[in-house]
């Protein structure tokens, strides 16, 4: 398939990431039809020039992009569109899923001669807004190459990691580092605070050193000043991703104890009522 600006796109899932990705596609001149389980999430994008998508007309769109919450959400939406899919359509899934769910969905799609490409992203809401996401793709190499014009609007880099599911496995490894690191950053900020350090100086002081990272530069200042709005990463999202990492490791009998400990902290924080809150709030769990 040849993909260009004239290719109509259907985009399902207008969350923190999806809305920003659609905005970029519209600005780049693509015709995008949008759908969300709660339709009011589409309103602002329709005002920007998107059209409202009726799921039963999804066969009119050669490329279907999805950015949904989890395995369950993607399974549920796929079940709603499955009957309307037609041969040679491409589904590009930007959601972060388990490897098993991705392989199963790709198999269902293949039965209808639809190509499934797992394309989880890293870079957060800022990356989605600026088009600087990094994408880990799994699946057919030619299809990934054909999707280049769309990927270029959304990301700074796309790497094909291997066959179906390897994009998700890469994202899981990415999230394992981010999520476990976030709990460690919180511990460092809390410890520095107790030791009399002006914790607002941690991010600039450690910049460029071996402890530095993007999560550190984003999280440490927010933790130091207890600034938790706007929400950039939800606690429950990172918790879900770490859980996927542990499940994947278990399937290979691989022990990952640091990730396991970080997951227990995130889950406890989530159960304290912080599921929808920003990841930086994990500092509050450490402090108490």
ROMI-276751 format. One record per residue (C-alpha): residue in three letters; z, y, x. Coordinates in steps of 0.1 Angstrom, whole numbers, plus 5000, padded with zeros to 4 digits. Example, Ala and Ser with C-alpha at 12.3 -4.5 7.8 and 13.67 -1.06 7.14 Angstrom:
ala507849555123
ser507149895137
***
This chain:
unk500050005000
unk499250355011
unk502150595005
unk501650975004
unk502751284985
unk500651174956
unk502650854952
unk504950884921
unk508550784930
unk511250654907
unk514750724920
unk517750544905
unk521350664912
unk522251034913
unk525551014932
unk526551234962
unk523751094983
unk520951034957
unk521051394943
unk520551534978
unk517751294987
unk515851374955
unk516151744962
unk514551694996
unk511751484981
unk511051744955
unk510952024981
unk508451815001
unk506151804971
unk506751454957
unk506751384920
unk510151214914
unk511451064881
unk515251034881
unk517650804863
unk521450764863
unk523850554842
unk525350884830
unk522251094823
unk523951434827
unk523951374865
unk520151424864
unk520151764847
unk520251984878
unk517451784894
unk515251804862
unk515752184864
unk514452154900
unk511251984888
unk512151614886
unk511351424854
unk513651204834
unk512850834839
unk512750584811
unk513550244827
unk510950064805
unk508250274821
unk509250194856
unk506050004862
unk504250344865
unk505950404899
unk504650214929
unk507850304949
unk511350264934
unk514250414954
unk517850314946
unk521050464958
unk523950294939
unk527650234944
unk527849864953
unk526649504948
unk527649504911
unk525849834903
unk522649724920
unk522649384903
unk523249554870
unk520449804874
unk518049544887
unk518749334856
unk517749634835
unk514449694852
unk513449334862
unk511349274830
unk509349594836
unk508449544872
unk504849474883
unk503149314912
unk503049514945
unk505749754936
unk508249834965
unk511949874960
unk513750064987
unk517450024984
unk519550295002
unk522850154988
unk525349985011
unk525549624999
unk526649285012
unk524049085030
unk524348805005
unk523649034975
unk520649194993
unk519048855001
unk519548734965
unk518049054950
unk515149044975
unk514448684963
unk514448784926
unk512049064934
unk509748834954
unk509448604924
unk507648904907
unk505648984938
unk507749294944
unk508849384980
unk512449464986
unk513449675016
unk517049715024
unk517450075038
unk521150165040
unk521750515056
unk524250685078
unk524851055081
unk526851135050
unk526151415024
unk525351655052
unk522651425066
unk521251375031
unk521051745026
unk519451825060
unk517151525061
unk518851395093
unk520051055080
unk519550755102
unk518150455083
unk518550085092
unk515749885075
unk515449515068
unk512349335055
unk508549335059
unk507449545089
unk504149665074
unk505949785042
unk508549975063
unk505650135083
unk503850235051
unk507050405038
unk507050635068
unk506050955048
unk509050915025
unk511450815053
unk510351125073
unk511551355045
unk514951195044
unk515751095079
unk515551165116
unk515050795125
unk514250465108
unk514850145128
unk513649805115
unk516549575124
unk514849245114
unk514349045082
unk515849115048
unk519549175050
unk519649295086
unk519549655076
unk522749595055
unk524349395084
unk523749695107
unk525149935082
unk528249715078
unk528749725116
unk528250105115
unk530850135087
unk533249895105
unk533350145134
unk533650455111
unk536250315088
unk538450165115
unk538050475136
unk539150695107
unk542550525105
unk542850565143
unk541950935142
unk544650985115
unk547250805137
unk546251035167
unk546451355146
unk549851245132
unk551151155166
unk549951485182
unk551551675154
unk554951505160
unk554551585197
unk554251955190
unk550451985195
unk548552245175
unk546351975159
unk543652235150
unk542752235187
unk542251855189
unk538551855179
unk537452135203
unk539652005231
unk538351645229
unk534751745223
unk532351575247
unk535051345261
unk535250965257
unk537250995225
unk534751225208
unk532551115179
unk530951265148
unk533751125126
unk536351275149
unk534751615148
unk534551605110
unk537851425102
unk540351565128
unk540051935117
unk540351835080
unk543351615088
unk544951885109
unk544652145081
unk544951905051
unk541552025038
unk540351745016
unk537651924995
unk534751884991
unk534751504992
unk532551385020
unk533451015021
unk535450844993
unk538250625004
unk537050344981
unk533550354996
unk534850285032
unk537250035018
unk534449845001
unk532349865033
unk535149725055
unk535649445030
unk531949365033
unk532349355071
unk535249105068
unk533348885044
unk530348875067
unk532548795097
unk534348525077
unk530948365069
unk530448315107
unk534148225114
unk534348535135
unk537848705136
unk537849085136
unk541549175135
unk541249555141
unk538949595111
unk541349375090
unk544349605099
unk542249915090
unk541249765057
unk544849695047
unk545650065054
unk542650185034
unk543449945005
unk547050055004
unk546050425004
unk543550344976
unk546150174955
unk548350484959
unk545850664937
unk543450794965
unk540350584957
unk538150884947
unk539651114974
unk538251215008
unk538650975037
unk540551255056
unk543451195031
unk544350875050
unk546351115072
unk548851135043
unk549250765043
unk550050765080
unk552451055077
unk554550895051
***
